[in-house]
Amino acid sequence: MNLRRLLKTALITVCVLVTVSAGVNAAADKKDATSGRLLFGKVLDREDNPVPNAVVYLTNVRTRAVKTYIVSQGGTYRFPALSTGVDYEVYAQYNGHKSDTKSVSQFDDRSQVYIVLKIDTR
């Protein structure tokens, strides 16, 4: 009877450890998904007014993969969870007008990078 109780206790302990381990791994995976660099900023015209509905283009220089973001009413954009070991180029377009292209270097160790993109909408 003591052997049976010991086996039952061991089985319960193993089940608890497996469950806790799975939870810790899931939390680590979630942290990895949200980590990385945040690129954010505003798209403004010559008079520093927001340019809503402009499209911001973010290009991974290594892979040439492009992400886009449609600017909010306040002129803001954001690209979260970017890889830290990669160079990026970012620019905005609105009604055929384009901002200058800005670079985000892999050697820039800031976790948050703020860039204002200016478009001459005239």
N, C-alpha and C positions, 0 to 999 in steps of 0.2 A: 504494500500500500504506500509506503514512503517513496518507493521508486516511481510509482505512478504519479504521485503528487510532484515529485522533483521534475519529471518529464513534462508535466503540464505547466509548471512554473517556467521551465526553460523555453517551452514553445511560446508562451505568452510574452516572455522577455524578448525573444527573437522577433516576434510580430511587432512589438512596440518599437524596437530598434529600427526595423525596416521602414515602418511608417514615419518615424522621426527623420531618418536619413532621406527619405523621398521628399519630405517637406523642406529640409535644408537645401537639397539640390534644386528644387523648384524655386526657392527664394534666390539662390545664386544665379540661376538662369534668368530670372526676372531682372536682377540687378545688372547682368551683362547686357540685356536688351535695352536698358535705359541709360547705360553708361555711354561715354563718348563725348564728343564736343558738340556744343550748341552754337549754331550760327543764326543770328537774328539781327533785325534792323528795321529800317524804314525806307520807303521809296517816296522821294519828295520832288516837287517841281522847282523851278528857279527861285520862286518866292518862298520856299520852304513849306508849301502846302502839301498834304498827303496826296498821293496819286492812287486812289482806290482802283481795284480791278487790273492794275498792272500785273504782268507776269514776271516772276523772278526765276531765272534759270541758274541752276547750280550744276557745274560739271566736275566730275572726278577726273583730274588730269591724267591719271594713270590708265584708267579703264575707258575713259570718254563717256561713261554713263551720265545721263542728265536727269536731274530731278527738277520739278517745277512747283511753284507755289503761287496761287492767285492772292494778291495783296488784299488785306482787309480794308474796311472803310476808313480806318485810322492810318492806313498806309504801312502797316506792319507786316512782316513776314518772319518765318522761323523754320529752321531745318535742324531738328534734334538728332541726337545719337549718331553723329558723324564720326568716322574713323579718325583717330588722331595721327596716324602715320601716313597721311595722304594729303597731297596738295589739291586745292579746289579753286575754281574760278566762278565768280558770281556776277551777274548783270541783270538788269530789268528792261522790259520793253512795254511800251504803251502806245497804241495807235500809230505804229510804224516808227516811233522814236525809241532810241536805245540809250541807256546809261553807259558810262565807262565800265569796263570790266575790272573788277577788283580780285585780288588773290588772297587766299588763306593758305599759308605755308604749313607744311608738316612740322617745321621747326618752331612754330609759334606754339608755346606750351599752355596757352590760356584754355581753360575749359569752356569759356563763353566768349564768343567773338561778335562784336556789334559793328555792323557796317551800314552806313547810309548810302543809298544809291540815288543819284540825282538825274532826272530826265528833263530835258528842255522840251516841253509839250507844245511849244508854239510852232 
